[in-house]
Amino acid sequence: MMLYEVNQDALRYEMEHLGVYKPSVSIMLGKGKITPLKVLHVRTPAANIIKQEMLAAGGDCATPGTTITCAVPHVDILLLGNAKHYKTLVYKLKQMPYFGIPDIVADLETYLAAVPKCTKLADGRLLHYDSVKVMGIINVTPDSFYAGSRKKSVDEVLEQAEQMLAEGAAILDIGGESTRPGSDPVTPEEERQRVLPAVAEIKKRFPESIVSVDTYRGQLAKEALECGGDIINDISAMTADDAMMDVVAEAPA
């Protein structure tokens, strides 16, 4: 006999390996995943009610110590449950039109609504994830981490882009500066000369393609989007250049 913890990512495999009835797998997966939800500025009486209803539903709700005595008018709370718990909670709270509870119900219903994940591109197109998406990496650099991704001329870039698209790549990622350990940074102008012609020619030759531009410089991102770029892939998470956030917001990319 043995007992061991099953990783969340391995739940589906474990159920299928056990031979669980297939239609039951998706139902059980929902029960096996706890999704904490934080709710801000809840009226304290409502927090106490939600705590009790979550416990009754089989979940829980973390509240500050001042909640039970209503010593303060509002608190933040942390719901601990899965989709089934939250649906039960919504059903019960709909019977209680006071203490601001209807607003919480509305937020929970919005969260629980089945909205497929997608990425909105700069030109308004939507990239859906109903299947795995492959990103092809094309580096217009002489020193990128993977030698096979390095392309020196626009002709080479177009040849590689055509091959990747033919092989099923959904996105082409163009980078003009290597980020491998020990690599030397390039000047903004050098990166610009490498990236912009590549982006422009790819969009000219393959107008329906989705092009991601790997840069942390806001000005280059702006120009790349003007050349037809769809996505900005900023490895600094918009911390290297304060202008980047405004650029992608204005696009929107």
N, C-alpha and C positions, 0 to 999 in steps of 0.2 A: 504494500500500500504506500502511496506517495501523494503529497499535496504540493502544488507549486502555483505561483501567481502567473496568470496569463496576461501578456501584454495586450493593451487595447488594440493595437494594429493587427494582432494575430487572432482576434476573436472569430472573424469570418472563417479563417482557415481551420481553426479548431472545431468549429461547429460542422463545417462541411466534412472534415476528417472523421468526425464521430458518426456521420451519416444522418444528421438531423434532417427532418422533412423540409425540403427546400423553401416552400412558402413561409415557414416559421422562422427561417434564418434572419430575414430583414426585421421581423418583429422583435426578435430577441436581441439583435444588435442594438436597437434603440434602448432596450432596458439595461444593457451593459455599459452605456456611456453616460456618465454624469457631466453635465455642462453647467458650471457655476455662472449665475447671472447676478450682476450687481445693480441694485435699484437705488437711485439717489433721491434724497429729500422726500422721504415717505413720512406722512403724518404718523405719529407714534401709535395711536390706536389702530391704524391700518396695519402697521408693522406687527403688532401683537396678533391681529387676526390672521395675517398671512403666515406667521410662524405656526400657528395652530393648524391651519389648513394644509400647509406643506407637510407637517408631521402626520396628519391624518391621511394624506395621499401617499405616504411612504417615503417622502423626501425629508428635507430639513431646511432651516433658514437661520443663518447666523445674524444675530442682532446685538447692538451695544447693550451694556449692563443697565443703562438708563431707560431702556425701552419698557420693561415690565411695569415700572412705576409711573411712566409717562412724565418723567422729570424734565424732559425737553420736548418741544413741539414737533420737531422733525428729526429723523435719523436716516442713515444709509443702511441698507440691508444687503445680505448676500444669500441668494437662493441657491440651494444645492439639490439638484434633481435632474431627471432626464425628461425627454419629450412627453412621456406618459404622465409624469408627475405634474408638469406644467399645464397640460391639457386639462387634467383634473382640477388643478388650482383655478384655471380660468373659468371652468364651469361653475365652481362654488362661488367665486368672487362676483360673478355676474348677478348673483342674488343679493348683492350688498351695495346699493348705490349711495354710499356715504364715505366720508373721510378721504375723498380723492381716489377711492378704489377704482372707479370706472376708467380713469386715466391710466392706471397701472394695467388694467385688463387690456386696454387698447394697445399699449406697448407690447404686452406679451403676445397678443394675437398677431401683431405685425411680425414679431420675431419668429413665431411658429409657422407663419405662412410659408408654403413651399416655393421658394424663389430660386431657380437654378443659378448657380454662380457663373459669372461671365465677366469679361473685360471690355469696357467701352473704349474704342480706339479714338484717336484724335479726329478722324473724319466721320465719326458717328457709328461706324460699323461695330457689331458686337461679336466678340470671340467667345464662343460657348465651349464648355468643358464636358460635353457629353461623352467624350473619349479622351484618351491621353494625347496631349499636344507635344510635338517635337520642335525644339528650337535649334536651328542650324547656326553654328558659330563661324563667322567669317572675320578674321582679324587682318586689317590692313596695316600690319606691323611687321618688322623684321625679327622680333624677339619674343613673341607670345609664348606662353607656357607650352602649348602643344604645337609642334612644328607644322603639322598637317593643316592647321587652321590659318597659317600665315599666307597672305596674298599681297603681292607687290604692285600689281597694276589693276586698272579698272576692268580690263579684259579678263584677267584671271578671276576677279570678283564675280563678274557676270557668268562666267563658265561654272564657277562653284555654286552660285545661286541657282542656276538652271538645274544643275544636278540635284541639289538639295530639295528643291521644289518638286522635281520629278520623283524623288524618293519618298515624298510625303511630309516634308517639313512644313509646319504651319506658320512658323515665324523665322525670319532671318535676323540675326543679331550682329550688328556691325560695330567693331571696336577699333579705335585708332591709337590706343595706348596700352601697353602690356602692364598687367598688375601682378605678374609672377614675382616671387621673392627675389630681391636683388636687382630688379629691373630699374632702369633710369626713367624718370618722368620726361614727358615731351612738352614742348611749348604749346600754348593754345593755338598758335598759327599753324604749327606742324600737324597737330591733331586735326585741325580744320581742313587742311589740304589733303589729308588722308581720307577723312570720313565723308565730307560733303559730296565729292564727285561720285563716290561709291553708292551713297544713298540715292542721289539724283538719278543715276544711270539704272540702278535696280528698279526704281519706281517707273522709270520711262520704259524699260524693257518688259517688266512684269508689274503692270499697274494694280493688279488685284492682290499682289503679295502684301504680307504684313511685315514691316521692317521695324526692328527694335534697334535703338542707338545706345551703345554702351559708353556713357560719358558722365562725369561728375561736374562738368562746367556748364553753367546756365546759358551762356551766350551760344555755345556750340549746340546745345540742345534746341534752342530757339531756331537757329538756322537750319538744323537738321529736320525739324518739324516742317519748316517752310519748304524744304526740299522734298517733302512727302513722307517723312518718318511718322510712324504710328505710335510707338512706345518708347519711353525713355527708361533705360536700364541704368540707374545710378547706384553704383556699388557702395557709395557713402551714405545711402539713405537720406539724401538731401541735406547732409551736414557739412559738406566740403565747400559749397557755394550757396550763400543766402539767396541768390537770385533764382536758383533752380525751382523752388516751390512756386514762385510767381509764374515762371515760364510754363510749367506743366499744368497749373491751374487755369491759366489763360487759354491754353490750347483747345480744349482740355485733353491731356494725353495720359 
